[in-house]
Amino acid sequence: MSYLQLAYLHLASILPAFALGTYLLLAPKGSERHRFLGKIYMLLMLSTALITLFMKALVGPLWLNHFGYIHLLSVLVLISVPAAYRAARRGKIRQHRGYMLGLYFGALWVAGSLALTPGRLLHGWLFG
């Protein structure tokens, strides 16, 4: 699969994840609706993290001629999503909230901001 195809897949998973994450952040917590939409959000976040692991870093130093610093956020997502799910299932709501806020602000806002820096594909699409 080409880098461009992976980029489109990434956007197709991250844009609804961002919208859904924003809704879940602002909406009442604990309802059946929250739990259902939260599972969709988690699947979208896992999907987007897995997709990014196949995308070669284009900016900065590389490890194994493929991975860059941005991939550390993908690893963070792959660890945090299952941990957040387990915390919620065990009734550790404060811990669950911490993981989910970290995902939302760290993985979505920080990574999203980094995607807009010069040299990145999204920067080129929007400002090129």
Residue pairs with C-beta under 8 A, 6 or more apart in sequence:
1 9
1 54
3 55
3 56
3 121
6 51
6 54
6 55
7 55
7 121
7 122
9 51
10 48
10 51
10 52
10 55
13 44
13 47
13 48
13 51
14 44
14 48
14 108
14 112
16 44
17 41
17 44
17 45
17 48
17 108
18 108
18 112
20 37
20 40
20 41
20 44
21 41
21 45
21 103
21 104
21 108
22 104
23 37
24 34
24 37
24 38
24 41
24 100
25 101
25 104
27 33
27 34
28 34
35 88
38 88
38 100
42 81
42 84
42 85
45 77
45 81
45 103
45 107
46 77
46 78
46 81
48 77
49 73
49 74
49 75
49 77
49 78
49 81
49 107
50 74
50 78
52 70
52 71
52 74
53 67
53 71
53 74
56 62
56 65
56 66
57 66
57 67
57 68
57 69
57 70
57 71
58 68
58 119
58 120
58 121
59 68
59 70
59 117
59 119
59 120
60 68
60 69
60 70
61 68
61 69
62 68
70 111
70 114
73 106
73 107
73 110
73 111
76 102
76 106
76 107
77 103
77 107
80 99
80 102
80 103
80 107
81 99
81 103
83 99
84 96
84 99
84 100
84 103
87 93
87 95
87 96
87 99
88 96
114 120
115 121
115 122
115 123
116 122
116 123
116 126
117 123
